[in-house]
Amino acid sequence: MSWPKLWLLKLKISLRSALKVFRRPAYIVLALLTTLVASGSILWSLNLDLLRYIIFEAPISALAKVDFFFDIYKGVYTDFSSAQSTLVVIFSVLFGINLALLVFVLKHRGFKAIPKKSGAGGFALAIIGGGCIACGTSLIAPLLATFGASATPLIRDLATVFTFIGSLLIIYSIYKLGAVCSYIFTSQDLT
């Protein structure tokens, strides 16, 4: 069998096994909640002081605080460029899927079976790519200024690239976790 066919077969098996995990409603709920938390982390990373004030100090009701927190999801396409917004949404969904698969693998195989590096690396790149001034762009801007690149549009474009790279790392992590799920389904007779 040629390597492209072998690779496609591995991809098909991994994807099929990952989808099999989501036949269980608990993993769908976990993926959805994680998607909201991941996108919230990326989007709110620009305004951590405001978020802290609203949660802990603002004299408003709990319902108003929750409404304020979820308002950012409504405005994701107005605050960022469309490419960056789309990538943040895609990354967040992929991150939710990745975490749900990770929990499934942990539950059935433990820490030994978990693919290393790509999940955490993807999240770190997505935080930087989300435009986090405090935790990402402020680290990159001085490095770029050293090389003569000081334009803000370049930094925004670079943030989009980081989010894309983070998404690729998460896709790879999902692929590897899907392969582990395949092994779990075949070895433990789970349906």
Residue pairs with C-beta under 8 A, 6 or more apart in sequence:
1 9
10 179
11 175
13 178
13 179
13 182
14 174
14 175
14 176
14 178
14 179
14 181
14 182
15 175
15 178
16 178
16 182
17 178
17 179
17 181
17 182
17 184
17 185
18 97
18 101
18 174
18 177
18 178
18 181
20 181
20 185
21 27
21 100
21 101
21 104
21 181
22 28
22 31
22 100
27 100
27 101
27 103
27 104
28 100
30 96
30 99
30 100
30 103
31 93
31 96
31 97
31 99
31 100
32 96
33 96
34 95
34 96
34 99
34 100
35 92
35 93
35 95
35 96
36 73
36 92
36 96
38 91
38 92
38 95
38 96
38 123
38 126
39 73
39 76
39 88
39 89
39 92
40 69
40 72
40 73
41 127
42 88
42 91
42 92
42 126
42 127
42 130
42 132
43 72
43 73
43 76
43 79
43 88
43 130
44 51
44 69
44 72
45 127
45 130
45 131
45 132
45 134
45 135
45 136
46 130
46 131
46 132
46 133
46 134
48 134
51 69
54 60
54 65
54 68
54 69
55 65
55 69
58 65
60 68
72 79
76 85
76 88
76 89
77 85
79 85
80 88
80 131
81 156
81 160
83 160
84 129
84 130
84 131
84 156
84 159
84 160
84 163
87 129
87 160
87 163
87 164
87 167
88 126
88 129
88 130
88 163
90 167
91 122
91 126
91 129
91 163
91 166
91 167
91 170
94 122
94 167
94 170
94 171
94 174
95 122
95 123
95 126
95 170
97 174
98 119
98 122
98 170
98 173
98 174
98 177
99 119
101 174
101 177
101 178
101 181
102 114
102 119
102 177
104 177
104 181
104 184
105 113
105 114
105 177
105 180
105 181
105 184
106 114
108 184
108 188
108 190
109 180
109 183
109 184
113 180
113 183
113 184
114 177
114 180
115 173
115 176
115 177
115 180
118 169
118 170
118 172
118 173
118 176
119 169
119 170
119 173
121 166
121 169
122 165
122 166
122 167
122 168
122 169
122 170
122 173
123 166
123 170
124 166
125 162
125 163
125 165
125 166
125 169
126 162
126 163
126 166
126 167
126 170
127 135
127 136
128 135
128 136
128 137
128 139
128 140
128 159
128 162
128 166
129 136
129 159
129 160
129 161
129 162
129 163
129 164
129 165
129 166
130 136
130 159
130 163
131 137
131 156
131 159
136 159
136 162
137 155
137 159
140 155
140 158
141 150
141 155
144 150
144 154
144 155
144 158
184 190
185 191
